[in-house]
Each structure stands twice: as structure tokens, then as C-alpha cells.
């Protein structure tokens, strides 16, 4: 199966939490990668997200050691929505 990775940047105006990550994450911009696979059997090319990863720490603190953590895309969307609602 063919896989592609899409990268994006997500900005949080306030500190936030994501399930599976113990510490509170500081406000800032974060790189997010989404792995997608081609859906076979269609007459057009379509992709389905299969994994989402967040790069820690934030881009502003990138000089520190970093890690990539797999997260649930729905949890990320909820955290973004909560951050935008508070702004």
C-alpha cells in the first residue's frame, strides 16, 4: 500500500493537554505529521489518514532534544477547537 506523509503547523495560543502525553504542553507552534494511505478500488485517487504525530517540543524550542509522539487526530482537533474557543 502506498503511504504519504503530510506535514502542517498548528499554533496554540495557550498551554494545552493531549491524552497520552503526561505534561502540559506550552503555547506555541507545533509540527504535525499525518500518514495517509491510498484507498484501493476507487476510480479516483483518494487517501485515508492512518496515523497522526506531533513533534515535541514546539518549533520555538526546537534547540532542545525532540521527540515525535503518535496522537489521536480527534484529540488534536478537540484541543485546537478548545484553544480557538478560548482566544
URUR-V698235 format. One record per residue. RES is the residue in three letters. PHI is phi in whole degrees, 0 to 359 (none if undefined). PSI is psi in whole degrees, -180 to 180 (NA if undefined). Layout:
{{RES,PHI,PSI} {RES,PHI,PSI}}
//
This chain:
{{UNK,none,138} {UNK,276,131} {UNK,240,143} {UNK,231,157} {UNK,241,127} {UNK,254,131} {UNK,252,143} {UNK,214,169} {UNK,241,131} {UNK,242,133} {UNK,250,130} {UNK,248,129} {UNK,279,-21} {UNK,226,160} {UNK,304,151} {UNK,211,166} {UNK,237,149} {UNK,231,137} {UNK,304,139} {UNK,92,-9} {UNK,243,118} {UNK,295,-44} {UNK,274,156} {UNK,289,134} {UNK,266,136} {UNK,287,158} {UNK,302,153} {UNK,147,-173} {UNK,261,136} {UNK,234,139} {UNK,277,134} {UNK,234,129} {UNK,248,139} {UNK,235,122} {UNK,273,134} {UNK,231,145} {UNK,245,149} {UNK,290,138} {UNK,272,116} {UNK,284,156} {UNK,90,4} {UNK,260,158} {UNK,275,2} {UNK,223,165} {UNK,275,126} {UNK,222,150} {UNK,238,151} {UNK,235,130} {UNK,292,132} {UNK,241,-18} {UNK,200,147} {UNK,230,136} {UNK,230,143} {UNK,244,138} {UNK,267,127} {UNK,242,143} {UNK,283,-171} {UNK,297,164} {UNK,303,-38} {UNK,296,-25} {UNK,251,23} {UNK,296,-12} {UNK,288,-19} {UNK,282,163} {UNK,305,143} {UNK,242,164} {UNK,213,157} {UNK,241,124} {UNK,240,131} {UNK,286,133} {UNK,229,166} {UNK,277,129} {UNK,300,-36} {UNK,295,-38} {UNK,295,-39} {UNK,295,-45} {UNK,300,-41} {UNK,295,-40} {UNK,294,-39} {UNK,296,-46} {UNK,298,-43} {UNK,297,-42} {UNK,295,-42} {UNK,292,-36} {UNK,293,-32} {UNK,280,-18} {UNK,281,NA}}
//
